[in-house]
Each structure stands twice: as structure tokens, then as C-alpha cells.
Amino acid sequence: MNQKKGLLLVFASAVLLSIGGLCVKKIPWNPLSINAFRSILSVCILLVFAKLSHDRFQWNAGVLVGALGVCGATVLYTVATKMTTAGNAVLLQFTAPIFVILFSWALFHERPQRRDVIASIVILGGILCFFLDSLGSGRFAGDVIGVLSGLCYAWFFLHKKLPGGDPVWATILGQGMGALIGLPFLVQETQFDGTTLFYAIILGVFQLGLAYVCLTTGVKYVKPITAVLASGIQPVLNPILVAIVVGETLSRWSLLGGAVVFVSIMVYNVLSAKAEKEEEENSHVGHPVS
């Protein structure tokens, strides 16, 4: 599989992940219960996928780090979606590129380029807009949790830099951890009507299970920052679907913050891709083909 197919799979996963806000809002459960239910279904799908793709489990630091990232991202995103607007939750999770850049610098000694620093500063400005809006609104804690979910999400994209990193098993273990965390809450739920179960099954099968089949396959063939940025359709579709079905909309400050985060990340992606292409072309100059 080449890079283009990898990017296509990451994009498909983003489309499936974008229905998360709508489904979470429609399920009247504790957010930890919601995440436990969808994670159980998703793990079943991913175990079948691992079997079919002959991906054998190997315990190592790379898998553990990735699993912790997946667990944190899925659990915290679900909690944030309940505590703030769906748009805020997904857009704040989309700040993951900042943490990819910072962790790559601090842990892997990959010095950031000037465009990395500029993008991080601009995105932080967008985040500030969210918090200015949430002060006094009761959504501040939810917005903080949304940022933390972005931090964890970055770890998923970075774990393959570690020896033995495996996206499939990191996801299976991470979602398994999330299921265990939420299971005590799930068994206490009493509302299991048709509508609730419909949205819960959609979450587990499509929004998490099949989405992560696409994501864990595609992420093997693209760079971490590219994979994060290729997911750009998710924070656009997510609040649109919630607004249409649930009627929840973003405030002016949140719209401004979301626009700053999304546009800056997309511009950064274009500039990074252009720079990588130029570096690749320059590396071939003067080297005979053997």
C-alpha cells in the first residue's frame, strides 16, 4: 500500500469518527458507560481484523504507549462531548498536532521548523478563544478535558516511532482499557430503548470499530503529523451533524476559535507537504540512478 491509499484510509476514518458527537449527544447514559459500550463492540471488530490481517500481538513499550493514548483520547473525548458542545470537544481534540510537534521535539529530538512554531502559536490562539467563551458558561471543565483528549490523541500517532509500535494492537488494548474503566457505570444503566441502542451500536461498529480499522491501517503508511492533519474533515462534519439533528450550535467565540484551529492546521499541512516534496526532489539532485 502506498502513501495515497494510506491517506485515503485516514480520511475515511475521519468521516466515520465525525458521527461521534451526534451519537454521544443522543445517548442518555453516563459518558463512561457510552465509551465502554462502544469500545466493547469495537474491540470485537478489531480482533477479527487482527486475525484476518495476521497481525500477532507482541507486548512492548510502543504498544503500551499507543494503548494509553487511545484509551485517554476515547474516554476523554466522550466525557468532553457531554460536558461541552460537540463542536468544542472535537475541535479541541484536533489540537493534537501541537502535541505531536512538542513531543517530537522533547522526546525524539526532532527540532521544530519555523512553520511548526508559528502553527503552534496560532492554534494556541484559537484554543484561547474557546476558553474565553467557556468562562462562566459551565463548559470550562469540558473544554479542558477536550484539550487533554487531543494530547492523548497525539500519542497514538507518535507511538509508532517507538520500537515495536503496532497501531492495531495499541488500539485494541487502549479501547479495552476504556471498556474496563466504564464497565462499572455501564452495568448501572437502565435505559436500553431502541433509539438508545441504535446510536450506541452505530458508535461501536462504525464510529469506533470500522473507523479504527481504516485509521490503524492508513497510519502505517503516512507520517504522524500528516495522519493527524488528513483527519481534517472530522471537526467540520461533527458539529454540522449535531447542529442539524440536535440543534446544538457553536457560539461566535467558538466559531472563531474553531476557524483559527482548522484553517491554521490545513495551511500548515499544505506548507509541510510542499516542503517535504522539495526536500525529496533536492535529495535526488546529483545522485545517479543505479
JOWOVEN-V228613 format. One line per field, one symbol per residue. burial: b if it has 9 or more other C-alpha atoms within 8 Angstrom, else e. Layout:
burial=???
This chain:
burial=eeeebbbbbbbbbbbbbbbbbbbbbbbeeebbbbbbbbbbbbbebbbebbbeeeeeeeebbbbbbbbbbbbbbbbbbbbbbbbbbbbbbbbbbbbbbbbbbebbbeeeeeebeebbbebbebbebbbbbbbebbbeeebbebbebbbbbbbbbbbbbbbbebebbbbbbbbbbbbbbbbbbbbbbbeebeeeeeebbebbbbbbbbbbbbbbbbbbbbbebbebbbbbbbbbbbbebbbebbbeebebbbeebbbbbbbbbbebbbebbebeeeeeeeeeeeeeeeeeee
